Amino acid sequence: MSTQSRSADAARMHRPDPEMTQVILGYVADRLLRDEVPLDGLADRAQLSAVLDGLITEDGNDFRQVLDIYADHLALTVLSADSPRMLTFIPSAPTKASLLFDMVVSAASLQGISWFEAAGAVMAENQVLRTLADIAGMPASTGGVFVSGGSAANLSALVVARDTERRRRAKAGLPDVPLRVAVSDQAHSSITNALNITAMSAFVVETADGQLTGESLRAAIARAEDVSDVCAVVATAGTTNAGIIDDVAGIGEVARERGWWLHVDGAYGGAGMLAPSIRHRYAGVELADSIVMDPHKWWFAPFDSAALLYREPRLAKAVHTQDASYLDVIHEHEEDFNPSDLAFHLTRRARGLPLWFSMAVNGIGAYRDAVEHSLEMARYAAARIEDRSDCELVRMPDLSVVLFRRSGWEAREYEQWSRRLLETQRAFVTSSRWHGQTVGRLVFLHPATTTEMVDEVLSALD
Protein backbone atom coordinates (compact mmCIF):
# COMPACT_ATOMS: atom_id res chain seq x y z
CA MET A 1 0.00 0.00 0.00
CA SER A 2 1.39 3.40 -0.95
CA THR A 3 1.86 6.24 1.53
CA GLN A 4 -0.88 8.21 -0.23
CA SER A 5 -3.46 5.41 0.00
CA ARG A 6 -2.62 4.81 3.66
CA SER A 7 -3.10 8.48 4.54
CA ALA A 8 -6.47 8.41 2.79
CA ASP A 9 -7.50 5.86 5.42
CA ALA A 10 -5.88 7.62 8.39
CA ALA A 11 -8.71 6.70 10.74
CA ARG A 12 -8.38 2.95 10.22
CA MET A 13 -6.91 2.44 13.72
CA HIS A 14 -9.95 4.10 15.29
CA ARG A 15 -12.74 2.18 13.60
CA PRO A 16 -14.64 -0.22 15.86
CA ASP A 17 -13.47 -3.81 15.54
CA PRO A 18 -16.15 -6.08 17.05
CA GLU A 19 -14.10 -9.25 16.74
CA MET A 20 -10.98 -7.84 18.40
CA THR A 21 -13.13 -6.32 21.13
CA GLN A 22 -14.84 -9.61 21.91
CA VAL A 23 -11.65 -11.68 21.84
CA ILE A 24 -9.77 -9.35 24.18
CA LEU A 25 -12.74 -8.98 26.52
CA GLY A 26 -12.93 -12.75 26.58
CA TYR A 27 -9.28 -12.97 27.58
CA VAL A 28 -9.87 -10.41 30.35
CA ALA A 29 -13.00 -12.20 31.53
CA ASP A 30 -11.14 -15.50 31.73
CA ARG A 31 -8.57 -14.00 34.09
CA LEU A 32 -11.12 -12.13 36.19
CA LEU A 33 -13.25 -15.24 36.66
CA ARG A 34 -10.43 -17.46 37.92
CA ASP A 35 -10.53 -18.39 41.58
CA GLU A 36 -6.77 -17.95 41.78
CA VAL A 37 -4.49 -16.37 39.19
CA PRO A 38 -1.17 -18.14 38.54
CA LEU A 39 2.06 -16.76 39.96
CA ASP A 40 3.86 -17.25 36.63
CA GLY A 41 7.65 -16.91 36.66
CA LEU A 42 10.88 -15.18 35.81
CA ALA A 43 12.01 -14.23 32.33
CA ASP A 44 14.45 -15.72 29.84
CA ARG A 45 15.54 -12.55 28.09
CA ALA A 46 17.00 -14.29 25.06
CA GLN A 47 13.77 -16.21 24.49
CA LEU A 48 11.68 -13.05 24.85
CA SER A 49 13.92 -11.16 22.44
CA ALA A 50 13.46 -13.89 19.84
CA VAL A 51 9.68 -13.81 20.25
CA LEU A 52 9.49 -10.04 19.93
CA ASP A 53 12.03 -9.68 17.13
CA GLY A 54 10.54 -7.95 14.09
CA LEU A 55 7.03 -7.73 15.55
CA ILE A 56 6.57 -3.99 15.04
CA THR A 57 6.44 -3.39 11.29
CA GLU A 58 5.19 -0.77 8.86
CA ASP A 59 1.91 -2.53 8.19
CA GLY A 60 1.19 -4.26 11.50
CA ASN A 61 0.01 -7.78 12.33
CA ASP A 62 -3.18 -9.68 12.94
CA PHE A 63 -4.36 -8.92 16.48
CA ARG A 64 -4.71 -12.64 17.27
CA GLN A 65 -1.02 -13.19 16.60
CA VAL A 66 -0.01 -10.32 18.87
CA LEU A 67 -2.40 -11.37 21.64
CA ASP A 68 -1.06 -14.93 21.46
CA ILE A 69 2.49 -13.63 21.88
CA TYR A 70 1.40 -11.75 24.97
CA ALA A 71 -0.62 -14.60 26.47
CA ASP A 72 1.80 -17.43 25.62
CA HIS A 73 5.09 -15.66 26.25
CA LEU A 74 5.04 -12.19 27.80
CA ALA A 75 2.37 -12.70 30.45
CA LEU A 76 4.09 -15.84 31.72
CA THR A 77 7.16 -13.80 32.67
CA VAL A 78 5.27 -11.16 34.66
CA LEU A 79 4.99 -12.23 38.28
CA SER A 80 1.39 -11.79 39.35
CA ALA A 81 1.29 -9.25 42.18
CA ASP A 82 -2.39 -10.12 42.65
CA SER A 83 -1.82 -13.80 43.43
CA PRO A 84 -2.62 -14.91 46.99
CA ARG A 85 0.71 -16.71 46.82
CA MET A 86 2.65 -13.50 46.19
CA LEU A 87 4.28 -12.99 49.57
CA THR A 88 7.10 -10.61 48.73
CA PHE A 89 7.75 -6.92 48.09
CA ILE A 90 4.39 -5.24 48.81
CA PRO A 91 1.88 -7.19 46.71
CA SER A 92 -1.33 -5.94 45.15
CA ALA A 93 -4.75 -7.53 45.39
CA PRO A 94 -7.23 -5.41 43.42
CA THR A 95 -10.90 -6.24 43.86
CA LYS A 96 -12.81 -7.54 40.86
CA ALA A 97 -14.95 -4.39 40.91
CA SER A 98 -11.89 -2.12 40.81
CA LEU A 99 -10.32 -4.06 37.95
CA LEU A 100 -13.50 -3.90 35.90
CA PHE A 101 -13.92 -0.20 36.48
CA ASP A 102 -10.29 0.43 35.59
CA MET A 103 -11.27 -0.90 32.18
CA VAL A 104 -14.09 1.67 32.09
CA VAL A 105 -11.64 4.45 32.93
CA SER A 106 -9.34 3.34 30.12
CA ALA A 107 -12.05 2.58 27.55
CA ALA A 108 -13.73 5.95 28.10
CA SER A 109 -10.40 7.82 28.14
CA LEU A 110 -11.42 9.38 31.46
CA GLN A 111 -8.92 11.99 32.49
CA GLY A 112 -8.98 13.97 35.70
CA ILE A 113 -7.13 17.24 35.27
CA SER A 114 -9.64 19.83 36.39
CA TRP A 115 -13.22 20.57 37.39
CA PHE A 116 -13.74 22.28 34.04
CA GLU A 117 -12.92 19.16 32.04
CA ALA A 118 -13.85 16.34 34.38
CA ALA A 119 -16.27 17.46 37.07
CA GLY A 120 -17.87 14.05 37.56
CA ALA A 121 -14.54 12.22 37.87
CA VAL A 122 -13.14 14.85 40.23
CA MET A 123 -16.28 14.72 42.38
CA ALA A 124 -16.11 10.94 42.71
CA GLU A 125 -12.38 10.96 43.45
CA ASN A 126 -12.91 13.64 46.08
CA GLN A 127 -15.56 11.48 47.73
CA VAL A 128 -12.98 8.73 48.17
CA LEU A 129 -10.35 11.19 49.39
CA ARG A 130 -12.82 12.50 51.98
CA THR A 131 -13.46 8.92 53.11
CA LEU A 132 -9.73 8.32 53.54
CA ALA A 133 -9.35 11.62 55.41
CA ASP A 134 -12.19 10.67 57.75
CA ILE A 135 -10.60 7.30 58.46
CA ALA A 136 -7.39 9.14 59.36
CA GLY A 137 -9.30 11.62 61.52
CA MET A 138 -8.17 14.63 59.50
CA PRO A 139 -10.15 17.91 59.54
CA ALA A 140 -12.83 19.12 57.14
CA SER A 141 -10.28 21.37 55.41
CA THR A 142 -8.44 18.30 54.09
CA GLY A 143 -8.21 17.82 50.35
CA GLY A 144 -6.00 15.92 47.99
CA VAL A 145 -5.34 14.13 44.76
CA PHE A 146 -4.54 10.72 43.33
CA VAL A 147 -1.07 10.40 41.79
CA SER A 148 0.83 7.47 40.30
CA GLY A 149 2.45 6.10 43.44
CA GLY A 150 4.07 6.75 46.78
CA SER A 151 7.21 8.19 45.22
CA ALA A 152 5.24 10.84 43.33
CA ALA A 153 3.13 11.58 46.39
CA ASN A 154 6.10 11.91 48.76
CA LEU A 155 7.88 14.18 46.32
CA SER A 156 4.82 16.40 45.79
CA ALA A 157 4.21 16.75 49.53
CA LEU A 158 7.83 17.56 50.38
CA VAL A 159 7.95 20.22 47.66
CA VAL A 160 5.01 21.89 49.41
CA ALA A 161 6.73 21.55 52.78
CA ARG A 162 9.89 23.15 51.37
CA ASP A 163 8.20 26.04 49.59
CA THR A 164 5.87 26.75 52.51
CA GLU A 165 8.92 27.09 54.76
CA ARG A 166 10.66 29.29 52.20
CA ARG A 167 7.69 31.63 52.16
CA ARG A 168 7.61 31.71 55.95
CA ARG A 169 11.30 32.54 56.14
CA ALA A 170 11.00 35.27 53.52
CA LYS A 171 8.08 36.85 55.36
CA ALA A 172 10.05 36.77 58.63
CA GLY A 173 13.13 38.27 57.01
CA LEU A 174 15.18 35.11 57.55
CA PRO A 175 17.91 34.02 55.11
CA ASP A 176 17.07 31.52 52.39
CA VAL A 177 19.24 28.57 53.43
CA PRO A 178 19.40 24.95 52.25
CA LEU A 179 16.74 23.05 54.18
CA ARG A 180 16.69 19.66 55.84
CA VAL A 181 14.00 17.10 56.66
CA ALA A 182 14.10 14.84 59.71
CA VAL A 183 13.77 11.17 58.73
CA SER A 184 14.41 7.84 60.39
CA ASP A 185 17.00 5.34 59.22
CA GLN A 186 14.05 3.19 58.04
CA ALA A 187 12.40 5.82 55.82
CA HIS A 188 11.45 4.64 52.33
CA SER A 189 13.99 5.08 49.56
CA SER A 190 11.60 7.44 47.76
CA ILE A 191 12.08 9.94 50.59
CA THR A 192 15.82 10.04 49.90
CA ASN A 193 15.10 10.46 46.20
CA ALA A 194 12.62 13.27 46.87
CA LEU A 195 15.14 15.11 49.02
CA ASN A 196 17.74 14.82 46.27
CA ILE A 197 15.31 16.23 43.72
CA THR A 198 14.22 19.10 45.97
CA ALA A 199 17.80 20.01 46.93
CA MET A 200 17.08 19.29 50.58
CA SER A 201 19.07 16.94 52.78
CA ALA A 202 18.20 14.45 55.50
CA PHE A 203 18.54 14.95 59.23
CA VAL A 204 18.74 11.22 59.96
CA VAL A 205 17.50 9.95 63.30
CA GLU A 206 18.85 6.52 64.27
CA THR A 207 16.32 4.03 65.61
CA ALA A 208 16.87 1.19 68.04
CA ASP A 209 14.34 -1.25 66.61
CA GLY A 210 13.31 0.49 63.41
CA GLN A 211 10.68 2.74 65.00
CA LEU A 212 11.06 6.51 64.99
CA THR A 213 9.66 7.93 68.24
CA GLY A 214 9.11 11.37 69.66
CA GLU A 215 11.71 10.55 72.31
CA SER A 216 14.39 9.52 69.78
CA LEU A 217 13.64 12.62 67.70
CA ARG A 218 14.03 14.87 70.74
CA ALA A 219 17.30 13.15 71.64
CA ALA A 220 18.65 13.65 68.11
CA ILE A 221 17.70 17.34 68.26
CA ALA A 222 19.46 17.69 71.61
CA ARG A 223 22.65 16.17 70.16
CA ALA A 224 22.58 18.37 67.05
CA GLU A 225 24.41 21.67 66.95
CA ASP A 226 21.63 23.39 65.05
CA VAL A 227 18.26 22.32 63.63
CA SER A 228 17.04 25.74 62.53
CA ASP A 229 17.31 24.57 58.92
CA VAL A 230 14.94 21.61 59.46
CA CYS A 231 11.53 22.33 57.95
CA ALA A 232 9.75 18.98 58.12
CA VAL A 233 9.72 15.51 59.61
CA VAL A 234 8.61 12.27 57.95
CA ALA A 235 6.84 9.64 60.04
CA THR A 236 6.21 6.24 58.49
CA ALA A 237 2.97 4.38 59.10
CA GLY A 238 4.19 0.97 58.03
CA THR A 239 7.82 0.73 56.88
CA THR A 240 8.22 -1.26 53.68
CA ASN A 241 10.90 -3.62 54.94
CA ALA A 242 9.44 -4.56 58.32
CA GLY A 243 5.96 -3.01 58.54
CA ILE A 244 6.84 -0.81 61.51
CA ILE A 245 4.51 2.01 62.58
CA ASP A 246 6.34 5.06 63.90
CA ASP A 247 5.27 6.95 67.01
CA VAL A 248 3.29 9.46 64.98
CA ALA A 249 1.74 11.14 68.04
CA GLY A 250 5.12 11.78 69.65
CA ILE A 251 6.68 12.91 66.38
CA GLY A 252 3.68 15.16 65.70
CA GLU A 253 4.08 16.82 69.09
CA VAL A 254 7.69 17.70 68.29
CA ALA A 255 6.65 18.96 64.85
CA ARG A 256 4.04 21.29 66.34
CA GLU A 257 6.51 22.62 68.91
CA ARG A 258 9.11 23.31 66.22
CA GLY A 259 6.76 24.54 63.53
CA TRP A 260 7.80 21.70 61.24
CA TRP A 261 5.68 20.19 58.51
CA LEU A 262 4.53 16.68 59.52
CA HIS A 263 4.42 14.28 56.59
CA VAL A 264 3.13 10.75 57.18
CA ASP A 265 4.18 8.10 54.68
CA GLY A 266 1.45 5.49 54.94
CA ALA A 267 1.87 4.26 51.37
CA TYR A 268 1.81 0.63 52.47
CA GLY A 269 0.49 0.69 56.03
CA GLY A 270 -2.14 3.42 55.96
CA ALA A 271 -4.93 0.92 55.37
CA GLY A 272 -4.16 -0.59 58.76
CA MET A 273 -6.21 2.26 60.23
CA LEU A 274 -9.28 0.29 59.15
CA ALA A 275 -8.49 -2.55 61.55
CA PRO A 276 -9.94 -2.15 65.04
CA SER A 277 -7.23 -4.46 66.40
CA ILE A 278 -4.44 -1.97 65.64
CA ARG A 279 -6.17 1.39 65.10
CA HIS A 280 -4.64 2.73 68.33
CA ARG A 281 -1.18 2.34 66.80
CA TYR A 282 -1.98 5.20 64.42
CA ALA A 283 -2.60 7.83 67.10
CA GLY A 284 -1.33 11.18 65.88
CA VAL A 285 -2.00 10.63 62.18
CA GLU A 286 -4.71 13.27 62.46
CA LEU A 287 -1.95 15.84 63.12
CA ALA A 288 -0.40 15.35 59.68
CA ASP A 289 0.06 18.23 57.28
CA SER A 290 0.21 15.65 54.50
CA ILE A 291 -0.30 11.91 54.33
CA VAL A 292 0.18 9.31 51.61
CA MET A 293 -1.73 6.04 51.17
CA ASP A 294 -1.40 3.81 48.12
CA PRO A 295 -4.69 2.25 46.95
CA HIS A 296 -2.72 -0.13 44.72
CA LYS A 297 -1.30 -1.71 47.86
CA TRP A 298 -3.54 -2.45 50.85
CA TRP A 299 -6.64 -0.61 49.60
CA PHE A 300 -7.10 -3.28 46.90
CA ALA A 301 -7.07 -1.08 43.77
CA PRO A 302 -5.20 -1.61 40.47
CA PHE A 303 -1.82 -0.10 39.68
CA ASP A 304 -1.00 2.77 39.62
CA SER A 305 -2.66 4.81 42.35
CA ALA A 306 -1.56 6.78 45.43
CA ALA A 307 -3.77 9.08 47.48
CA LEU A 308 -2.09 12.26 48.68
CA LEU A 309 -3.95 14.25 51.34
CA TYR A 310 -3.14 17.77 52.56
CA ARG A 311 -4.43 19.29 55.77
CA GLU A 312 -4.52 22.65 53.98
CA PRO A 313 -4.72 22.03 50.22
CA ARG A 314 -4.47 25.77 49.54
CA LEU A 315 -0.76 25.50 50.45
CA ALA A 316 -0.29 22.83 47.80
CA LYS A 317 -2.24 24.86 45.27
CA ALA A 318 0.06 27.84 45.87
CA VAL A 319 3.05 25.64 45.02
CA HIS A 320 1.90 23.27 42.28
CA THR A 321 -0.57 25.26 40.14
CA GLN A 322 0.78 25.58 36.61
CA ASP A 323 0.12 28.87 34.84
CA ALA A 324 -0.16 29.13 31.06
CA SER A 325 -2.44 31.05 28.73
CA TYR A 326 -4.16 27.91 27.51
CA LEU A 327 -4.84 26.86 31.13
CA ASP A 328 -6.61 30.06 32.16
CA VAL A 329 -9.97 28.46 31.46
CA ILE A 330 -9.48 25.76 34.12
CA HIS A 331 -8.57 28.34 36.78
CA GLU A 332 -11.64 30.56 36.52
CA HIS A 333 -12.90 29.67 39.99
CA GLU A 334 -10.32 30.39 42.65
CA GLU A 335 -12.11 28.31 45.25
CA ASP A 336 -11.71 25.10 43.22
CA PHE A 337 -8.83 22.74 43.94
CA ASN A 338 -8.12 21.09 40.62
CA PRO A 339 -6.31 17.73 40.82
CA SER A 340 -3.63 19.22 38.58
CA ASP A 341 -3.02 21.95 41.20
CA LEU A 342 -2.11 19.62 44.06
CA ALA A 343 0.92 17.69 42.78
CA PHE A 344 3.73 18.16 40.29
CA HIS A 345 1.72 16.67 37.42
CA LEU A 346 -0.63 18.23 34.90
CA THR A 347 -2.07 15.49 32.69
CA ARG A 348 -3.43 12.62 34.74
CA ARG A 349 -5.86 9.74 34.32
CA ALA A 350 -8.74 9.52 36.77
CA ARG A 351 -6.89 6.82 38.69
CA GLY A 352 -9.01 7.20 41.81
CA LEU A 353 -12.21 6.01 40.12
CA PRO A 354 -11.56 2.24 40.37
CA LEU A 355 -11.24 2.64 44.15
CA TRP A 356 -14.36 4.81 44.24
CA PHE A 357 -16.39 2.20 42.33
CA SER A 358 -15.15 -0.68 44.45
CA MET A 359 -15.74 1.14 47.74
CA ALA A 360 -19.25 2.09 46.66
CA VAL A 361 -20.01 -1.47 45.55
CA ASN A 362 -18.37 -3.44 48.38
CA GLY A 363 -18.64 -1.09 51.36
CA ILE A 364 -15.95 -0.17 53.87
CA GLY A 365 -16.78 -3.22 55.98
CA ALA A 366 -15.44 -5.53 53.29
CA TYR A 367 -12.19 -3.56 53.23
CA ARG A 368 -11.94 -3.74 57.01
CA ASP A 369 -12.39 -7.52 56.96
CA ALA A 370 -9.76 -7.93 54.23
CA VAL A 371 -7.19 -5.88 56.13
CA GLU A 372 -7.84 -7.79 59.35
CA HIS A 373 -7.33 -11.05 57.44
CA SER A 374 -3.84 -9.92 56.36
CA LEU A 375 -2.98 -9.16 59.98
CA GLU A 376 -4.27 -12.56 61.06
CA MET A 377 -2.12 -14.32 58.44
CA ALA A 378 0.97 -12.43 59.65
CA ARG A 379 0.24 -13.41 63.26
CA TYR A 380 -0.32 -17.01 62.22
CA ALA A 381 3.00 -17.12 60.33
CA ALA A 382 4.82 -15.49 63.26
CA ALA A 383 3.40 -18.09 65.66
CA ARG A 384 4.38 -21.00 63.39
CA ILE A 385 7.91 -19.60 63.04
CA GLU A 386 8.22 -19.28 66.82
CA ASP A 387 7.17 -22.93 67.11
CA ARG A 388 10.14 -24.05 64.99
CA SER A 389 13.42 -24.78 66.72
CA ASP A 390 15.38 -23.92 63.55
CA CYS A 391 13.88 -20.44 63.10
CA GLU A 392 13.89 -17.17 65.00
CA LEU A 393 11.35 -14.39 64.66
CA VAL A 394 13.18 -11.09 64.19
CA ARG A 395 10.36 -9.05 65.74
CA MET A 396 6.66 -9.41 66.32
CA PRO A 397 4.88 -7.94 63.29
CA ASP A 398 3.22 -4.53 63.66
CA LEU A 399 1.32 -5.06 60.42
CA SER A 400 1.48 -7.80 57.79
CA VAL A 401 5.25 -8.14 57.27
CA VAL A 402 7.07 -11.00 59.00
CA LEU A 403 10.88 -11.09 59.29
CA PHE A 404 12.66 -14.22 60.50
CA ARG A 405 15.98 -16.04 60.51
CA ARG A 406 16.57 -19.67 59.54
CA SER A 407 19.42 -21.14 61.57
CA GLY A 408 22.54 -21.79 59.51
CA TRP A 409 21.25 -20.04 56.40
CA GLU A 410 23.02 -17.36 54.44
CA ALA A 411 21.85 -15.47 51.34
CA ARG A 412 22.41 -18.52 49.10
CA GLU A 413 20.05 -20.75 51.07
CA TYR A 414 17.30 -18.12 51.16
CA GLU A 415 17.65 -17.75 47.38
CA GLN A 416 17.31 -21.51 46.90
CA TRP A 417 14.22 -21.54 49.14
CA SER A 418 12.71 -18.79 47.00
CA ARG A 419 13.40 -20.61 43.73
CA ARG A 420 12.01 -23.92 44.98
CA LEU A 421 8.73 -22.28 45.92
CA LEU A 422 8.42 -20.35 42.67
CA GLU A 423 9.30 -23.31 40.45
CA THR A 424 6.52 -25.33 42.06
CA GLN A 425 4.16 -22.32 41.97
CA ARG A 426 3.54 -22.64 45.71
CA ALA A 427 4.59 -19.06 46.47
CA PHE A 428 6.91 -16.23 45.59
CA VAL A 429 9.06 -15.11 48.49
CA THR A 430 12.35 -13.23 48.73
CA SER A 431 14.85 -12.46 51.45
CA SER A 432 15.73 -9.05 52.84
CA ARG A 433 18.30 -7.61 55.22
CA TRP A 434 17.94 -6.59 58.86
CA HIS A 435 20.84 -4.99 60.74
CA GLY A 436 23.24 -6.24 58.08
CA GLN A 437 22.05 -9.86 58.09
CA THR A 438 20.08 -11.71 55.42
CA VAL A 439 16.64 -12.70 56.74
CA GLY A 440 13.48 -14.28 55.40
CA ARG A 441 10.61 -11.93 54.69
CA LEU A 442 6.92 -12.68 54.17
CA VAL A 443 4.31 -10.05 53.28
CA PHE A 444 0.62 -10.79 53.64
CA LEU A 445 -1.88 -8.65 51.77
CA HIS A 446 -4.23 -10.80 49.69
CA PRO A 447 -7.43 -11.77 51.56
CA ALA A 448 -7.47 -15.13 49.77
CA THR A 449 -4.14 -16.23 51.26
CA THR A 450 -4.80 -19.21 53.53
CA THR A 451 -3.09 -20.81 56.49
CA GLU A 452 -2.49 -23.84 54.27
CA MET A 453 -0.48 -21.65 51.88
CA VAL A 454 1.53 -20.29 54.81
CA ASP A 455 2.24 -23.84 56.00
CA GLU A 456 3.47 -24.81 52.52
CA VAL A 457 5.93 -21.91 52.51
CA LEU A 458 7.25 -22.66 55.98
CA SER A 459 7.53 -26.39 55.34
CA ALA A 460 9.93 -25.59 52.49
CA LEU A 461 12.36 -24.30 55.14
CA ASP A 462 13.07 -27.91 56.15
LINNORTA-V507342 format. One record per helix or strand. SS is the DSSP state (@ for helix, = for strand). FROM is the first residue (numbers start at 1). TO is the last residue. If there is no record, write none. Layout:
BEGIN
ss:SS from:FROM to:TO
ss:SS from:FROM to:TO
END
This chain:
BEGIN
ss:@ from:3 to:7
ss:@ from:12 to:14
ss:@ from:18 to:32
ss:@ from:45 to:52
ss:@ from:63 to:77
ss:= from:86 to:86
ss:@ from:96 to:107
ss:= from:111 to:111
ss:@ from:115 to:136
ss:= from:143 to:147
ss:@ from:150 to:171
ss:= from:180 to:184
ss:@ from:189 to:197
ss:= from:201 to:205
ss:@ from:214 to:223
ss:= from:230 to:237
ss:= from:245 to:245
ss:@ from:248 to:258
ss:= from:261 to:265
ss:@ from:269 to:274
ss:@ from:279 to:282
ss:@ from:285 to:287
ss:= from:290 to:293
ss:= from:306 to:310
ss:@ from:313 to:320
ss:@ from:325 to:331
ss:@ from:339 to:341
ss:= from:349 to:349
ss:@ from:353 to:362
ss:@ from:364 to:387
ss:= from:391 to:393
ss:= from:401 to:406
ss:@ from:411 to:423
ss:= from:428 to:428
ss:= from:430 to:434
ss:= from:437 to:443
ss:@ from:451 to:459
END
